[in-house]
């Protein structure tokens, strides 16, 4: 299949404005005749649902939470990027665009990234108008701080609670439309399949998580805003509920899955402490503004960090990358932390940690000033570890955090299924092989507030405004599939819980498709996942029934999808014989252990097409063209 990205013609800086003028419009009276389903109510979903309803469309919004406020977007801590240049330090739309392209190791689509940088300036104004309490300078102007991969301060923040505050802003806009009757909210409802009628997305099948009722819902278009798939690794910074099911079921109905092996490892997480853990805790990247990362120079040095003098410490990021120091991008910081631990210089009881030290900034500015910026993060760290970071350096280690891969979308955010759109983290479009910190919130809100309201109208304007019902046979077929799958899971009555299979999968993925990969390990992982998947469908153990609250059943369905996704991630990593960003193939690295790209053979988006159960997926390529940036070896030195 030929992938048409629908990138507009013209100069980069004019593409989006020209495109907005050229897309077809739906007049206000006709907007009332169209129904749109939005799945997910995090930043991307809540902002999209609120904006579309504000325009006049009838919106049905679905969340598996009891309130949209529970969406995982609340977990984002450090900030949101925007090219406002309030610091007068040389920032611009083009610099944000360039930093994002470079940070993604030249594996993102130029046009999408530039649009993201353009609309970033509008996001801040929108959120301030909603009352989001961004930090401010003494004179009342909005404050900024730095994040990895940038030499300017462009990150707006609300202490360490930025995601929560932004989501409350989007939630207030959504609640307003719910009160007006333009949004109908379905809580505790999980999407289990997509309904495609005559090649177009026309609805979804859901399960009520309280009663088990299977329901069908029809609409003229469907927008997925269901987040990333980091929990395929079992241990990640994602909430336990985060899953790939909505995206994966859409994939099996014809939506291509792009760059699944591009997963981000965040360098600033609280290390694993035992097998009992079900998730990991992120410490915001903003801490690297003032915290200094180091390890002892001597191997196996287990002294109290306060007893290790300056001359016996290795501030390895500052040493290796003097231009960026501790604010190198996440993939670079993570790999270097792993290298230090592999050398035997890791700290803590496991040796799988490095120090993040605030001693210098506390001496320089005082504990009160540090508390104003990071107080809630320090409190969270102390509650989890029992150690006071005002007195002892934090111990951190990389962990799975974000997924740059996702459903393939064109410039309009439409998937390969007409009428099906993907926004936020569940699409692949803006971050390439590595996401810069503070850009996830930016993309989610850009897609929801400023992109999808324009682009979905172009599709709907070509769709007759006649009511769409669930009477088409495709709805009955999709509902029957969901029921059969549920009954099959409940009928197996094996000996191992879904959680046991999930842990086993996570171990395989982390060991062989995690921070570093190689051909031999990936081939081994593929065999192990296939074996584990076969065992799952023979030996998984579920209790209860469908017609009730059954979290074990919910989990089993998600794990089954993760098992299939995991195999595709391995295939994707195995076929990409290069290193780029978060995809680090050990066979392809520079003498300094940096990622070594192969632009001649792999400067493309790998878009995988489902061909049937237990059949190899078909690779489709979208060639990436770089007309405005020069393809160079990334350097942060």
ABEGO torsion letter per residue (X at the ends): XBBBAGBBBEBAAAAAAAAAAABBBBBAAAAAABBBBBBEABAAAAAAAAAAAAAGBBBBBBBABABAAABAAAABAAEBBBBAGAAGAGBBAAAAAAAAAAAAGGABBAAAAAAAAAAAAAAAAAAAAAGBBBBBBAAGBBBBBBBBGBABBABBBBEAAAAAAAAAAAAAAAAAAAAAGABBBBBGBBBABBBBBGGBBAEBBBBBAAAGBBBBBBBABBBBBAEBAAAAAGBBABBAABBAAAAAAAAAAGBBBBGAABBBBBABBBBBAEAABABBBBBBAAAAAABBBBBBABBGBABBAAABBAAABBBAAAAABAAAEAABBAAAAAAAAAAAAAAGABBEAAGBBBBBBAAAAAAAAEAAAAAAAAAAAAAAAAAAAGBBAAABBBBBBBBBABBABEBBBBAAGBBABBGBBBBEAABAAAAEABBBBGAAAAAAAAAAAAAAAAAAAAAAAABBBBBBBAABAAAAAAAAAAAAAAAAAAAAGBABBAAAAAAAAAAAAAAAABABBBAAAAAAAAAAAAAAAAAAAAABBBBEBAABBBAAAAAAAAAAAAAAAAAAAAAAAAABBBBBEABBBAABBBAAGBBBBBAAAABBBBBBBBAEBGBBBBBBBBBBBBAABBBBBBBAX
